[in-house]
């Protein structure tokens, strides 16, 4: 059986409530616990642990609560998360990765950050053209020489959806 233990400070005030139980309910099993700010939430969780047979309730993430599996799936397809994960998974130096993520944050995320990567509407010719125009204006304002729109092997640059902006310092 799961139990609720009030956690007190030195003055005796209850700061939080901790639900404790033996995972699996056996004496030899390890202790598990989860902390709550109010007693009502702790009671609901305690009952859920009891219903799950002294295991973590299905769908519960320690320290986070119940996570809607469809919400996690939807966040996985946001452009900002997908792009950062793509850069971090590359076999490149830490500095290279930091530069690419910084470029994404500066140029791509303001327009595409919350877009769904599966959507053709979010990545239309108009939205990609707007980013390309803004990037070219930045290159011109910074006094950089453009090398070419589709030059994939020369200089520094950004590329996305077949559009590559390269420049020479």
C-alpha positions, -999 to 999 in steps of 0.1 A, spaced: 0 0 0 12 34 -9 14 60 19 15 98 21 42 113 42 40 151 50 74 167 45 81 194 71 106 221 76 125 228 108 96 249 121 71 221 117 53 236 87 42 211 60 60 221 28 49 192 5 35 157 6 54 126 -6 38 94 -18 60 64 -10 56 28 -19 76 -3 -26 76 -9 -64 57 -42 -69 46 -42 -32 73 -67 -20 96 -61 10 126 -67 -12 116 -42 -39 130 -7 -40 113 24 -26 96 47 -50 84 82 -43 68 113 -58 63 147 -43 32 169 -44 25 204 -32 -10 197 -19 -25 167 -1 -54 163 -25 -31 156 -54 -11 132 -33 -42 112 -24 -53 109 -60 -18 97 -70 -17 73 -40 -49 57 -52 -36 55 -88 -5 36 -75 -27 12 -55 -48 6 -86 -17 -1 -107 -6 -28 -83 21 -8 -65 37 3 -97 40 37 -114 6 44 -130 5 40 -168 11 73 -185 28 89 -155 62 106 -158 81 111 -126 82 147 -116 59 158 -145 26 140 -140 3 125 -166 16 132 -201 -8 132 -230 9 109 -255 -6 128 -284 9 161 -271 44 146 -270 39 133 -305 28 167 -317 58 186 -301 81 161 -319 70 176 -352 75 212 -344 102 227 -366 123 242 -338 126 210 -320 132 189 -351 159 213 -364 178 215 -331 177 177 -328 189 174 -364 219 196 -357 227 179 -324 227 145 -340 254 154 -365 290 142 -361 306 176 -360 324 198 -335 306 214 -306 314 249 -321 299 240 -354 267 228 -338 264 260 -317 269 281 -348 242 262 -367 217 264 -338 224 301 -335 218 307 -372 185 287 -369 174 308 -339 182 341 -357 169 334 -392 146 303 -393 128 301 -359 111 335 -360 92 324 -391 92 286 -389 97 278 -352 62 267 -344 54 252 -378 46 215 -382 73 199 -404 47 176 -419 26 205 -433 29 217 -469 10 248 -459 35 259 -433 64 255 -457 49 272 -488 67 291 -515 56 323 -499 70 316 -464 103 302 -476 106 332 -500 100 356 -470 129 340 -451 151 340 -481 144 377 -488 151 386 -451 184 366 -452 195 383 -484 187 417 -469 209 408 -439 237 397 -461 235 430 -481 233 451 -450 263 434 -434 284 440 -465 289 403 -473 293 391 -508 266 365 -519 282 335 -536 250 319 -549 216 307 -538 223 270 -544 260 269 -537 263 240 -513 300 236 -510 314 270 -506 316 295 -478 292 298 -449 255 294 -452 220 283 -443 200 257 -462 165 246 -459 140 230 -482 163 233 -512 171 269 -506 207 276 -497 220 311 -489 258 313 -490 281 342 -483 318 351 -482 332 373 -454 
